[in-house]
Amino acid sequence: MKTVKFVVIALLLVGGLVAGCAPKPTPTPIPPPVEKATPTPVEKATPTPVKVEFKEVPRNRTVIFENAMGRMAMPDNMNMYISGYWPFCGLYEACYESLFYYNYETGELIPWLASGYSFSPDYTEVTINIREGVKWNDGEPFSAHDVVFTINMLKENEELKYSAAMNLWVEDVVAVDDQTVVFTLTKPNPRFVLDYFGVRIWETLLILPKHIWEGQDPLTFTNYGLGKGWPVCTGPYRLVRSAEMETVWDRRDDWWGAKTGFQDLPAPERAIWVVAGSEELRAAKGAANELDTMYHVGPSTLRMMQTRNPNIITWTPDPPYGYRDPCPRCLYLNNALPPFDNRDVRWAVNHAINRDELVTVAYEGATISAATLFPDYPALKAFLDRNTALFEEHPVLKHNPEKSAELMTGAGFTRDTEGFWVGLDGKRVTLDIIVPAGETDKEKMLPLVVEQLRNAGFDARSRTLEWAVFSDEWSRGMVAGALHDLCGSVSDPYMTLSLFQSQWAVPIGEPSRGGQAGRFANAEFDQLVDRMAVLPPEDPEFQELADQALEIWVRELPVVPLVQQTMITPYNKTYWTNWPTADNNYIPSIYHWWVSANLLLQNIEPTQ
């Protein structure tokens, strides 16, 4: 059995030893966006044409993944930094590689394109060492200069993903030499490497090849051209076909990892990402051996698949079958859109929800209710346990239609002849809720949530949208509600809280380029979270600030938490074995749609 050759380094380096040494500066405001300059054309040699041969590859040398986000609306675009674009078509999983990978089980960072990192004692400077021998798939060396170029490109283009975060945190970034890059931060941040280069949750800030992107307009550059060998990545696979329903990547035998002895070549000669769509379709395709990995399904669907195909397995053979997801499910409310800018209305919506029904019906008992948007991981349990009294004062989990009606009446609303709430203008309180297609658990919850809200007097409606459309409407705040998830903290409470800071509350119509799209804004909350940002989690002051920020969050309730999520992701052993399970947990994440999935590709083995 192949194993990943981990070289493990401590997550926060001896954070406790320096906790008392870090200064406590006044939180700095977000730096203004860097004025964007018109890209200067760069003289480049014409790329050597690449002959793309779509050869026949036997099924037993081909691994087939389900594209978790569904149909590729832009199959000729491989620019992952355009806001609203999610490249779960193999670009994340087979082509690009991360500097590090965070291991949920051990709390450690696994070096990959980087060989290590170090913080200054006050957490204001980070040095990242680039691994020797890494090359792009066109043969050019991967270096510290690529890192510097990528960060500066993001800072200079505020419309791109990660731009706001890099302008917030990075004062300067320089390449000391080809293998050493130094970040000077705007203020102390002991989580900087984990948050932005460690695949903390599903994606990460991936480095681009300077020699390809330099001189391009990153807002319009598609990074796509099979005859040019684009996209250029460091991973062991090259793109050979891209269509709306199927994306095909073939293994490169000249991959740097194999040539340097860092890793063996992955066993699959071809990796395909296909669209399945609904839970029923993915189940049918999996049972028929048309898929080797699938997006998540419900317990009854899993049992049906296993009846038809005994080679179908998942994380555990018994309930709850799946792995606890770091992204609790919630009902987002648009805090910038009346009347949901009123916390009493948000609390009224909360008390209209019966979470026990959601758990029993939508999840078949395979999860639990959630009072916050923190996953119930051991690292976060102490934080939540010491705030038990807060949830007694503010009973988030309580289904209370009478309290819901009391809050709406107190806020000045009355019921019309059909029992729906109307405002002083005589218009109904309409709650249009969208959900992304293919998200099985959310699609199952949606009709239940809508019915519960309508029973409580809210004129709730629902729409299921393709991912690209959903992401656009949700990001720009064009709807009142969205049934979705929030992926934040995994080790301490800072990240989840930071996603609700006012910097993400852009005007309706503008895309939210970070955080979450609920557009919540509270100055007192901002100040507390800003002070948390510069402290390691072991600091008693950090813990006190976290408790105060949580109190504001629960009191204001910017979104309605619903349930924790257990992801049941089936694997098929017909053609491939050594899938990760609870008894064979060899990679940081079991999910095949995460950036860390290239470690999964690295370890699966042919059945025959």
Secondary structure, 3 states (H helix, E strand, C coil): CCCCCCCCECCCCCHHHHCCCCCCCCCCCCCCCCCCCCCCCCCCCCCCCCCCCCCCCCHHHEEEEECCCCCCCCCCCCCCCECCCCCCCCHHHHHCCCCEEEECCCCEEEECCEEEEEECCCCCEEEEEECCCCECCCCCECCHHHHHHHHHHHHHCCCECCHHHHHHHEEEEEEEECCEEEEEECCCCCCHHHHHHCCCCCCCCCCCCHHHHCCCCCCCCCCCEHHHCECCCCCCEEEEEECCCEEEEEECCCCHHHHCCCCCCCCCCEEEEECCCCHHHHHHHHHCCCCCECCCCCHHHHHHHHHHCCCEECCCCCCCCCEECCCCEEEEECCCCCCCCCHHHHHHHHHCCCHHHHHHHHCCCCCCECCCCCCCCHHHHHHHHCCHHHHHHCCCCCCCHHHHHHHHHHCCCEECCCCCEECCCCCECEEEEEEECCCHHHHHHHHHHHHHHHHCCCEEEEEEECHHHHHHHHHCCCCCEEEEECCCCCCCCHHHHHCCCHHHCCCCCCCCCCCCCCCCCCHHHHHHHHHHHCCCCCCHHHHHHHHHHHHHHHHHCCEEEEECCEECCCEECCCEECCCECCECCCCCCCCCCCCHHHHHHHCEECC
